[in-house]
C-alpha cells in the first residue's frame, strides 16, 4: 500500500478539523491547508464542504474543482462544468456565456438526489425572530452574546412563538431556557415537523462517515 492510500483511510481527528477551520478563517488556500495538516487536497475539500454544511465554516469561497451545485449526492465541479462549456462552445459556435449556462443546466440534471439542509435549530429560529432580551436566566447558561439584544424577545414571548413554530417548548419559558442550555453545549433542538429532514440528513452523514472510514472519496 502506498503512503497516500494509508493516509486516505485515516479518520479525521478533532485537532485536524479545528486546524482546518482556523486556517480557512485565515484565508489559506486548500493546497496550503492540505500541506499544513498533511492531508490531500480532496480530503480537505470534502471536509470543508461538510463543515460548511454544518455551519462550522461560514464563507462563500468556492474553489475550482469544488462542488457548486449544493448538497447533491453527485454534482459536478465547477472545473468539470467549465470544460463541458468549452466543448459546447467549440462544437456549436455559441457564446461562452450561453455555453456555460447550458453546461450548468446539464450538470444540475445529472446531479443525484439533493441532500437536505439541516432545518433551523431553536437558537437559529430565535436569532432570526429578533434575538433575546438579556436576563439572569440567560446569563446563567452562558448564552452566546450574538443571541442577545437589548430590545430582543422576552422569554415568555420567545417560548410562545417557538411553540407555535413547532418546537417542543410547551409555551414554557423554563423549558425554553433548558433547550437553549442544551444548544449552548452542542445538543440541537429542532421543530417537530422538521425531524424527518434531520433524520434524512443524519443518514447522509452516516453514509459519508462510512465512506471516510473506508478511505473512499465523497461523491461530490
Rosetta blueprint (number, residue, H / E / L):
1 X L
2 X L
3 X H
4 X H
5 X H
6 X H
7 X H
8 X H
9 X L
10 X L
11 X L
12 X L
13 X L
14 X H
15 X H
16 X H
17 X H
18 X H
19 X H
20 X H
21 X H
22 X H
23 X H
24 X H
25 X H
26 X L
27 X L
28 X L
29 X L
30 X H
31 X H
32 X H
33 X H
34 X H
35 X H
36 X H
37 X H
38 X L
39 X L
40 X L
41 X H
42 X H
43 X H
44 X H
45 X H
46 X H
47 X H
48 X H
49 X H
50 X H
51 X H
52 X H
53 X H
54 X L
55 X L
56 X L
57 X L
58 X L
59 X L
60 X L
61 X L
62 X L
63 X L
64 X L
65 X L
66 X L
67 X E
68 X L
69 X L
70 X L
71 X L
72 X E
73 X L
74 X L
75 X L
76 X L
77 X E
78 X H
79 X H
80 X H
81 X H
82 X H
83 X H
84 X H
85 X H
86 X H
87 X H
88 X H
89 X H
90 X H
91 X H
92 X H
93 X L
94 X L
95 X L
96 X H
97 X H
98 X H
99 X H
100 X H
101 X H
102 X H
103 X H
104 X H
105 X H
106 X H
107 X H
108 X H
109 X H
110 X H
111 X L
112 X L
113 X L
114 X E
115 X L
116 X L
117 X L
118 X L
119 X L
120 X L
121 X E
122 X H
123 X H
124 X H
125 X H
126 X H
127 X H
128 X H
129 X H
130 X L
131 X L
132 X E
133 X L
134 X L
135 X L
136 X H
137 X H
138 X H
139 X H
140 X H
141 X L
142 X L
143 X L
144 X L
145 X H
146 X H
147 X H
148 X E
149 X L
150 X L
151 X L
152 X L
153 X E
154 X L
155 X H
156 X H
157 X H
158 X H
159 X H
160 X H
161 X H
162 X H
163 X H
164 X H
165 X L
166 X L
167 X L
168 X L
169 X L
170 X L
171 X L
172 X L
173 X H
174 X H
175 X H
176 X H
177 X H
178 X H
179 X H
180 X H
181 X H
182 X H
183 X H
184 X H
185 X L
186 X L
187 X L
188 X L
189 X L
190 X E
191 X L
192 X H
193 X H
194 X H
195 X H
196 X H
197 X H
198 X H
199 X H
200 X H
201 X H
202 X H
203 X H
204 X H
205 X H
206 X H
207 X H
208 X H
209 X H
210 X H
211 X H
212 X H
213 X H
214 X H
215 X L
216 X L
217 X L
218 X L
219 X L
220 X L
